């Protein structure tokens, strides 16, 4: 009898985790380059968060993020941006950038599942979330740049 009581809990836990398949159905994908001021150019496959609903969901419930994969949050206009880690189970690095891809600031090794606001240092139009440790590994800083050309009008 006790096993039957645990079954709904197990189903709930399993359904709350998002795998690559679900990310693939919720978000379109693209490629971008980060021109690191220290180590040169690096290619990333990114999920695009273009709508309010996608930006609200982000990487919540994701259990792992492969190297060289991330999520690019794209905003219609530059403003002071704030991110949080609600329901985000993995530590991330965040790169805040202007519309032209120049980086305003970076935040490394975020704390999972917190409501603390993580802020851009000045108005930004892009936020790139990467696996924690990527910024340090690749030497990404305010002298680096995100190079991204929206495919098929994805920036609308």
Secondary structure, DSSP 8 states (H G I E B T S, - for coil): -HHHHHHHHHHHHHHHSB-HHHHHHHSEEEEEEEEETTTEEEEEEEEEE-SHHHHHHTTTTB----TTEEEEEEEEEEE--EE--TT--S-EEEEEE-TTSBEEEEE-S--TT----EE-SS-EEEEEEEETTHHHHHT--TT-EEE---GGGTT-
